[in-house]
Amino acid sequence: MQRLSVLVLALLGLAALAAPAEARSFRVNQIPNNTFGCALCHVSPGGGGMRTSFGEDVLANLNGDDADWSALFDIDSDGDGFTNGEELGDPEGMWSIGDPNPAAEITSHPGQADDTPEPPEPVDTDGDGVNDDEDNCPEVDNPDQADSNGDGVGDACEHLPSDHDEDNVNDEIDNCPEVANPVQEDSDGDGIGDACDDEANNGNNAVNNNVNNNAGNNSAGNNSTGNNSTGNNSAGNNNANNGAGGGDSSSSDDDGCSVTPGQKSASSLFLALGALGLWMVRRRRA
């Protein structure tokens, strides 16, 4: 009887120990992209029994009786260098229970260290044998990775010539560095590309036209003024000469008998003096 009691107690103890390891099938859908079923948390594919490292973390981070993905996604349960979220396609932990599974090309088991997401294919843009993620000048072929000043940027990149107009001709040899002209045409051989010559010529023509127009206007104005002035002076001179010499004038209406103001003043003076003398003589006689 005593042995029976001990046996019953032992069985109850084993049952108590085994209880937490029972598979909870409802938790299968509480983890995103769970293509592993109960084997995600248990070593046995059918569930139950020993837990995987991920299963241990699930048990340690329950929200009530549910798996708490918001606490699990950022943990690296199997220590393989990838978080649970990275292995199950939700690295930012944005998924919630009931949401559609996040898009993921590759998933791996977050409780098995030997199962990891496949790394992306290496990219070597410049084909120098150094992958872009390690290349200090990923777009310029520099297999020696020389970096004289140790700033992390390869010498091949730091000394690249500039090409402001992006015509694939370096500024130092471009005959028109500010205007794209990949053919470098220079019809007049002056060292300035036609693309620039055209712009310069258009600008010069506009300036010249303005200058010429202004010069023409000034010239016309000067001629007009000059002609009027000359005509007026000539007319004045003719009038003066005609008046002084008593000659004919086309502008005179008195046939040369007109008198100048000076002549009128002298005549008046002589008349006044004559009248005064006559008066004085008559007074003496009286």
C-alpha positions in Angstrom: 0.0 0.0 0.0 2.8 2.3 0.9 4.6 1.5 -2.4 1.4 2.3 -4.3 1.1 5.7 -2.6 4.7 6.5 -3.6 4.1 5.5 -7.1 1.0 7.7 -7.4 2.8 10.7 -6.0 5.6 10.1 -8.5 3.2 10.0 -11.3 1.5 13.2 -10.2 4.9 14.9 -9.9 5.8 13.9 -13.4 2.5 15.1 -14.7 3.0 18.4 -12.9 6.5 18.8 -14.5 5.2 17.8 -17.9 2.2 20.1 -17.8 4.0 23.3 -18.8 5.5 21.5 -21.8 2.2 20.5 -23.3 1.6 21.9 -26.8 -0.8 24.8 -27.1 -2.1 24.5 -30.6 -3.8 27.9 -30.4 -0.4 29.6 -30.1 0.6 28.4 -33.5 -1.3 31.3 -35.0 0.1 33.8 -32.5 3.5 33.9 -34.2 3.9 35.5 -37.8 4.9 33.3 -40.7 4.8 30.1 -38.5 5.3 27.4 -41.1 6.8 25.1 -38.4 3.6 24.5 -36.4 4.1 23.2 -32.9 7.7 22.4 -33.7 8.4 26.2 -33.5 8.3 25.9 -29.7 8.9 22.2 -29.2 11.7 19.9 -30.2 9.2 17.2 -31.1 7.6 17.9 -34.5 4.2 16.9 -33.0 4.6 19.3 -30.0 4.8 18.6 -26.4 7.9 17.7 -24.4 11.1 19.6 -24.5 10.9 23.2 -25.7 13.2 24.9 -28.2 15.0 28.1 -27.1 12.3 30.1 -28.9 9.7 28.1 -27.0 11.4 29.0 -23.7 11.2 32.6 -24.6 7.6 32.3 -25.6 6.8 30.9 -22.2 8.8 33.6 -20.5 6.9 36.3 -22.4 3.3 35.4 -22.2 0.5 37.9 -22.2 -2.0 36.1 -20.2 -2.1 32.8 -22.0 -1.1 34.2 -25.4 2.3 34.6 -27.0 3.4 38.2 -26.9 5.1 38.9 -30.2 5.8 42.5 -29.4 8.2 41.2 -26.7 9.6 38.3 -28.8 10.4 39.9 -32.2 13.6 41.7 -31.0 15.1 38.7 -29.2 17.6 36.4 -30.7 16.4 33.2 -29.1 18.9 30.8 -30.8 21.9 33.1 -30.7 22.6 32.9 -34.5 22.9 36.7 -35.0 19.4 37.2 -36.3 16.5 38.4 -34.2 13.3 36.3 -34.1 11.6 39.1 -36.2 14.3 38.9 -38.8 14.0 35.1 -39.0 10.2 35.2 -39.3 9.9 38.2 -41.7 8.8 40.9 -39.3 12.1 42.6 -38.2 10.2 45.7 -36.9 7.6 43.8 -34.9 4.7 45.5 -36.7 2.6 42.3 -36.8 -0.3 41.6 -34.4 -2.4 38.5 -33.8 -5.1 38.4 -36.5 -3.1 40.3 -39.1 -2.1 38.8 -42.4 1.4 37.3 -42.4 4.0 39.9 -43.4 5.7 39.4 -46.7 8.9 37.5 -46.5 10.9 35.7 -49.2 12.8 33.6 -46.7 12.1 32.5 -43.1 14.1 30.4 -40.8 13.5 28.7 -37.4 14.1 31.2 -34.6 14.9 28.3 -32.2 17.5 26.5 -34.2 21.0 28.2 -34.5 21.9 26.2 -37.6 18.9 27.6 -39.5 19.4 31.2 -40.6 18.0 33.4 -43.3 20.0 33.2 -46.5 22.2 36.3 -46.9 21.5 38.4 -50.0 23.6 37.9 -53.0 26.7 40.1 -52.8 26.7 43.1 -55.1 29.9 44.5 -56.7 28.8 47.5 -58.8 32.2 48.5 -60.1 33.4 44.9 -60.6 36.7 45.4 -58.7 36.3 42.3 -56.7 35.2 44.1 -53.5 31.5 43.9 -52.6 29.7 47.2 -52.3 29.1 46.8 -48.6 32.8 46.7 -48.0 34.0 48.9 -50.9 35.3 52.3 -49.9 34.5 53.5 -53.5 31.7 51.3 -54.7 31.2 52.9 -58.1 34.8 53.3 -59.2 37.1 50.3 -59.9 39.7 50.4 -57.0 40.7 46.9 -56.0 43.6 48.2 -53.9 41.1 50.2 -51.8 43.7 52.9 -51.2 42.7 55.5 -48.7 45.6 57.9 -48.1 43.9 60.1 -45.5 42.1 57.2 -43.8 38.7 58.9 -44.0 36.9 55.8 -45.2 36.5 57.1 -48.8 38.8 55.6 -51.4 41.4 57.8 -53.1 39.8 56.9 -56.4 36.6 58.6 -55.4 38.1 61.6 -53.7 40.1 62.7 -56.8 37.3 62.2 -59.3 37.3 65.1 -61.9 34.1 67.2 -61.9 31.6 67.3 -64.8 29.2 70.1 -64.0 27.1 69.8 -67.2 27.0 66.0 -67.0 28.0 65.5 -70.6 30.7 62.9 -69.7 33.5 65.3 -70.5 35.5 66.4 -67.5 35.4 70.2 -66.8 39.2 70.5 -67.2 39.0 69.5 -70.8 35.5 70.5 -71.7 35.3 73.4 -74.2 31.9 74.3 -72.8 31.9 73.1 -69.1 28.5 74.7 -68.2 26.5 73.5 -71.2 26.2 69.8 -72.1 28.0 69.2 -75.4 29.4 65.6 -75.5 30.5 66.0 -79.1 32.7 69.1 -78.2 32.0 70.7 -81.6 34.0 73.9 -82.2 33.4 75.1 -85.8 35.5 78.2 -85.6 38.4 76.6 -83.7 38.5 79.3 -81.0 38.6 76.7 -78.2 35.0 77.5 -77.2 32.4 74.9 -78.0 29.7 75.8 -80.5 27.1 75.3 -77.7 28.8 78.2 -75.8 29.6 80.2 -78.9 25.9 80.3 -79.9 24.9 81.6 -76.4 27.7 84.2 -76.5 26.9 85.3 -80.0 23.2 85.6 -79.2 24.0 87.8 -76.2 26.5 89.9 -78.2 24.1 90.4 -81.0 21.4 91.6 -78.7 23.9 94.1 -77.1 25.1 95.3 -80.5 21.6 95.8 -81.7 20.8 97.9 -78.7 23.9 100.0 -79.1 23.3 100.5 -82.8 19.7 101.5 -82.3 20.7 104.0 -79.6 23.5 105.4 -81.8 21.0 105.8 -84.7 18.5 107.6 -82.6 21.1 110.0 -81.3 22.4 110.7 -84.8 19.0 111.4 -86.1 18.4 113.8 -83.2 21.7 115.6 -83.7 21.1 116.1 -87.4 17.6 117.5 -86.8 18.9 119.9 -84.2 21.9 120.8 -86.3 19.8 121.6 -89.4 17.4 123.7 -87.5 20.2 125.6 -85.8 22.0 126.2 -89.0 18.9 127.4 -90.8 18.0 129.8 -88.0 21.5 131.2 -87.9 21.5 131.7 -91.7 18.2 133.4 -91.6 19.4 135.7 -88.7 22.6 136.5 -90.5 20.8 137.4 -93.7 18.4 139.6 -91.8 21.3 141.4 -90.1 23.2 141.9 -93.3 20.1 143.2 -95.2 19.4 145.6 -92.4 22.9 147.0 -92.2 23.5 147.2 -95.9 20.1 148.2 -97.1 20.0 145.2 -99.4 17.0 143.2 -100.4 15.6 140.7 -98.0 13.1 138.1 -98.9 11.5 138.5 -95.5 11.1 142.4 -95.8 7.9 144.1 -96.9 9.2 147.7 -97.1 11.5 147.4 -100.2 14.7 148.3 -98.2 13.2 151.4 -96.4 13.0 149.9 -93.0 15.1 151.6 -90.3 16.9 150.0 -87.5 16.2 151.0 -83.9 19.6 152.8 -83.7 18.8 154.9 -86.7 15.4 155.9 -85.2 17.0 157.0 -81.9 19.6 159.3 -83.7 16.9 160.9 -85.8 14.8 161.7 -82.8 17.8 163.2 -81.0 18.6 165.5 -83.9 15.0 166.7 -84.2 14.8 167.4 -80.4 18.0 169.5 -80.6 16.8 171.4 -83.6 13.5 172.2 -81.9 15.4 173.4 -78.8 17.7 175.7 -80.8 14.8 177.2 -82.6 13.0 177.9 -79.4 16.0 179.6 -77.9 16.4 181.9 -80.9 12.8 183.0 -80.9 13.1 183.8 -77.2 16.0 186.1 -77.7 14.3 188.0 -80.4 11.4 188.5 -78.2 
